[in-house]
Amino acid sequence: MKKILLVLILLPLFTFSQRKKDRDTSAVILQPNRIEFEKNSEESEFHVVPGNTDGILIAEETGETTRGGQIWKIHLVDTELKVEWSQSLVISNDGGLLGYEYFDGRFYLLFSKSRFRSEDLVVYQFVAENQEYIAYEITTVFPIQITHFESVGETLLIAGYANFRPVVITYNINDRIPRVVPGFYDNKNNILDLVVDERSKLFTVILSEKMRNKKYTVRVRTFTDKGDIIQDNQIDPGERRSLLDAASTTFAGGLQYLAGTHSKKSNQYSQGFYLSKFINGQQQFNKFYPFADLNNFFGHLKPKREERIMNRIERKRSRGKVKKFNYRLLVHKILERDGEYIMIAEAYYPRYNYSSTGGGGAYGNRWSSPSLGSNPYFLGYKYTHAVVVAFDQNCNIIWDQTFKIEDIQTFSLEENVVVSASGEKVILMYLEENEIRSKVVQGNEIIEGRTFNPVKLSFETDQLKSRDPSVEGLKRWYDETLFAYGEQFIKNPTAILGKTTRKVFYINKIQYDLDRQPN
């Protein structure tokens, strides 16, 4: 009986492995370089900060301690993933990393000094050219739960919540005085994003704001690096709509675009996209697009199911009505290229496991309803697909595409899909299960369908035994270059590095050439 069970268990695994081997790999993705850092302790953690052509800063929490506190190692690698320099920091035993940032040749690491006093902070500034650093001690006076950390010019920006109300603080590294930016301490607002324009040294704060009619809208405030306000715009969504979120372009030459999702009823489920244009602080117009108006919004589904949905949309349209769909979407920043603007959003839904005194049961999809009296246990957010919408300077949609997302589930909402453009082509990528999954499009045309490129290991005799799914990702770096990172347990029977096994934190350089002939 045991032998039969063994065959039944191994057969699906064998079939799955065969199916993975048969999947297409991308002809346009290259992995020219890789670096590994040995993970010597289970307590050690790695954090990566991309710095354009200045390289990547790696902050390694070693898990080791000394009399002064925790030992951190800081490494800078160049664009060829070679170590330029390494440095050690001693951080308070009660301290922890809260954020990181790069601006104009300088890397910043933001730490709390004590878990019991969130108003006491310290920022370490590293210059890419050498391994020297400067420490800035910052006291915000009042406790703050930090959600955003950015830098612009000589100013550090810290945003978050104090007593559940939004607050934005500027800290100039020359005068070393923290200042509270006025106009945010309001319980009607929530901070959606903080956008920095490196060229003009301006920053924009995007807020969700509750209106008198209990609907929600978006307010956009732009400041100089000193915290002086330039413009304060509130989008007028009309009486019947709520604006749920927003992404913004930078404030350049008085021109600014906003894009996000809207709904008529729910504050969680969106029913379409909106696009807004502002000139010198004056709203020009809003344009609203229901999901049913997009050409490829359901392109991630199986063909028959997509066809059924499109038929329903057409039947509604023939009667002069619009078919409504409800989605939860996480909106990314807007990508600008040659007068065209590209908005990215990822669809997701929360998963729960419900147990009750009546016997319990599982609730893990978008349509089931829990039984009365059940107790929910949050399993995480499950992602289904990414939506990419391109619009012109008059907020007309030029094209749209979707990209199916599989196997990703997180406990906090995170951006997974990276979108990059080269010429007229756009590539969509995300990292999961040690694979770079990608798709290349040009407008509404698919140039290269979904592909799966395994993360390249250091040696041909390396064998990947396991990975940590909570520590891996894909980030933009510079030009047409990204990098993948994560933790892997690798076996090498030839002991090429003197060991048959090693546990590492890796960084792989990822480049793409969209002019190459796709598969």
Summary of the structure (lengths in Angstrom):
residues: 519
radius of gyration: 24.5
end to end distance: 45.8
largest distance: 76.7
contacts: 1585
relative contact order: 0.11
helix: 8%
strand: 55%
